[in-house]
Amino acid sequence: MMKTGSFLAATLLAASALCGTAHAQTTAAPPPPPAGASAYVNAPVAAPVAAPADHSGRCGIFETCSSTKIGLGKGDFMVRLSGVGVLPQDRDSKVSLNGQRLPGAHISTTNQAMPELTLEYFFTDNLSLDLIATSTRHEVAGHGGALGAKTDVGSAWVLPPTLTVAWHFRPHKRFNPYVGLGANLTWFHNMHGANGLKLNSGFTGGPSVNAGFDYQIVGNWFFNADVKQIFMRMHAWAQDPAETVRIRAHESLDPTVVSAGIAYRF
């Protein structure tokens, strides 16, 4: 009986050991793949990336591309459209009536704003030549002395083309300040006298100085701001229809011209 119990216990122990070994073999990690075999791993797929815009061809008129030249320099030609304010300073008036000086009398002209067209060409990186063209209408009045508080004289249109040589300090940069020296020629046209007066004026002109800057906005488009001081005298006269009254005036207009606008480089 003792031998039979011992035999049964030994048999149970052996069976238990065999079951544990089989379980261990079942749960063991699989062997590594042989050398040279490919291993496949699941990974997330990235979204496709859009290709960059190709500017190697034609560049849009409102685009800055790799081929766009930065700043201004030799050979550039610009056309600029600006809003301009003409502010006469009315210095040093002399007024006479039938040849007699009127003490205390002086002439004044009104301020005016109009569009302005400018053409500019760069001979070198720093040196350019520009021409401005505009025409403004101004009211003319007499004040003081025998003329009283205010005497309407009439109105006149002014055409003051100005040619300027400018020196640009920062060629090939987006921000490019400059100073200039020029000459002005002025015609007075479409003159109309008040109260039946005949109004006329002579041709005049003078030197000018200016300062300003160009700033490249995008592509070949630039913003410009400019202040110009023109020195000139006006010689005008008015007379009644019977030509019994003749008034002459000599006026230092010396207008300050302020402008801001947009330019395009060709």
Helices and strands as residue ranges (DSSP letters): H 2-27, E 77-87, E 91-97, E 100-101, E 106-109, E 112-122, E 127-133, E 136-143, G 145-147, E 151-159, E 162-168, E 175-193, E 198-201, E 204-218, E 221-230, E 233-239, E 246-252, E 256-265
